Amino acid sequence: MEITKVVIIGPESTGKTSLCEQLAQHYNTIWCPEFAREYLLTHPVDYNYEDLLTIAKGQIDLEDKFISKLTTQNLSLLFVDTDMYVMKVWSEFVFEKCHRFILEQIVKRKYGLYLLCNVDLPWIPDELREYPSVETRKKLFNIYKDAMANQSVPWIEINGSYEERLRKAIAAMDRLLKK
């Protein structure tokens, strides 16, 4: 059975996790959470460049575990909350460099669709979020948008209210699944 992986990406506080949960429920499947959240909640928030490599490897391992779950549950669709593009943007934005491993994984790992979440939702603070500034969030969104425009996997911008986002994502998914 061929597995279709769909990644939800974008800056922090753009509804990625909520969208993953909603889409997995809508399509009766599972979703892979963001490893960085778990890691940073159990390690110092004052992370460093090497921590990003650890987080990237943890995300890959977690995604692979969820792919195994798909096969044991006879499912073929996985929603992924974050991928190596997120790690690349984060690394370059904070440290102005990126680990080679992350770049290699961007080339190696295959996905069917990217859903890029815009910053038009209100920023919701939590202990891990770093960029409440509208200007910074827009700058990060544009970095993600440029990354999507310069790669070959189909992608769609997701914006609007939570309900509008879900409708747009379902429409994009239905188009993908009909192919």
C-alpha positions in Angstrom: 0.0 0.0 0.0 1.4 3.4 -1.0 1.5 6.0 1.8 0.6 9.6 1.2 2.3 12.1 3.6 1.0 15.6 3.9 3.0 18.2 5.8 1.5 21.2 7.6 4.2 24.0 7.9 4.5 27.6 8.7 5.5 30.0 11.5 4.6 29.4 15.1 1.0 30.0 16.2 -0.6 29.5 12.8 -2.9 26.6 13.7 -0.7 23.8 12.3 -1.4 21.3 15.1 -5.1 22.1 15.2 -5.2 21.5 11.4 -3.3 18.2 11.7 -5.8 17.0 14.3 -8.8 18.1 12.3 -7.6 16.6 9.0 -6.7 13.3 10.7 -10.1 13.1 12.2 -11.8 14.0 8.9 -9.9 11.4 6.9 -10.0 8.7 9.7 -6.2 8.5 10.0 -3.4 9.5 12.3 -1.1 12.5 12.4 2.5 12.9 13.5 3.1 15.7 16.1 6.0 18.1 16.2 8.9 16.6 18.0 10.4 20.0 18.9 7.6 20.8 21.3 8.1 17.7 23.3 11.9 18.1 23.3 11.9 21.8 24.3 9.4 21.2 27.1 11.8 18.6 28.7 15.0 20.5 27.9 16.1 24.1 28.5 14.3 26.6 26.3 17.6 28.3 25.8 18.4 25.9 22.9 21.5 26.0 20.8 22.5 25.1 17.2 23.3 21.5 18.1 19.9 21.1 19.7 18.3 21.7 16.3 20.1 18.8 14.9 18.9 16.6 17.8 15.3 17.9 17.2 15.6 17.3 13.4 16.7 13.7 14.0 13.9 13.3 16.6 11.3 14.5 14.1 12.5 12.1 11.5 12.4 9.2 14.0 8.9 10.2 15.1 7.6 10.4 11.6 9.0 7.0 10.8 7.3 5.6 13.9 4.0 7.0 12.7 4.6 5.5 9.2 5.0 2.1 10.9 1.7 2.7 12.8 0.0 3.4 9.5 1.0 0.1 8.1 0.0 -1.9 11.2 -3.4 -0.1 11.1 -3.8 -0.6 7.3 -4.0 3.2 6.7 -2.3 5.1 3.9 -2.6 8.8 4.8 -0.4 10.6 7.4 -0.5 14.3 8.3 2.8 15.6 9.6 3.0 18.6 11.9 6.4 20.0 10.7 9.2 18.7 8.6 12.8 19.5 7.7 11.8 22.7 5.9 10.7 24.0 9.3 14.0 22.9 10.7 15.9 24.7 7.9 14.0 27.9 8.3 14.4 27.8 12.1 18.1 27.1 11.9 18.8 29.8 9.3 16.6 32.4 11.0 18.1 31.9 14.5 21.7 30.8 13.7 22.2 31.9 10.1 23.3 28.3 9.1 21.8 24.9 8.7 23.0 21.4 9.4 23.9 19.3 6.4 21.7 16.5 7.7 18.6 18.7 7.5 19.3 19.7 3.9 19.9 16.1 3.0 16.6 15.0 4.5 14.8 17.7 2.6 16.0 16.0 -0.6 15.5 12.5 0.6 12.1 12.5 2.2 9.0 12.5 -0.1 5.7 14.1 0.6 2.5 14.4 -1.5 1.4 17.9 -0.5 2.4 20.9 1.7 -0.2 23.0 3.5 1.5 26.4 4.3 -0.3 28.2 7.2 -0.4 31.9 7.0 0.1 34.3 10.0 -3.4 35.8 9.8 -4.6 34.0 13.0 -4.0 35.9 16.3 -0.7 35.0 18.0 -1.3 32.9 21.1 1.5 33.0 23.6 2.9 29.9 25.2 6.2 29.0 27.0 7.9 28.0 23.7 6.8 30.6 21.2 9.4 33.3 20.4 8.0 35.7 17.8 4.9 37.7 18.7 5.8 40.5 16.4 3.5 40.7 13.3 6.5 41.9 11.2 8.7 39.0 12.2 5.8 36.5 11.7 5.2 37.9 8.2 8.9 37.7 7.4 9.0 34.1 8.5 5.9 33.3 6.4 7.6 34.8 3.4 10.7 32.6 3.9 8.4 29.5 4.0 6.6 30.7 0.9 9.8 31.1 -1.0 10.9 27.7 0.1 7.6 26.2 -1.2 7.9 28.1 -4.5 11.4 26.7 -5.0 10.6 23.0 -4.6 8.6 20.5 -6.7 5.9 19.2 -4.3 2.5 20.7 -4.7 1.6 23.2 -2.0 -1.3 25.5 -1.0 -1.5 28.5 1.2 -3.9 28.0 4.1 -5.4 31.2 5.6 -8.5 32.6 7.1 -10.4 31.5 10.2 -9.9 28.0 11.6 -13.0 26.9 9.8 -11.9 28.4 6.5 -8.5 26.8 6.9 -10.0 23.4 7.4 -12.3 23.8 4.3 -9.3 24.9 2.1 -7.2 22.0 3.4 -9.9 19.5 2.8 -10.5 20.8 -0.7 -6.7 20.5 -1.4 -6.7 17.0 0.1 -9.6 15.9 -2.0 -7.9 17.1 -5.2 -4.7 15.2 -4.2 -6.5 12.0 -3.3 -8.4 12.0 -6.6 -5.2 11.8 -8.6 
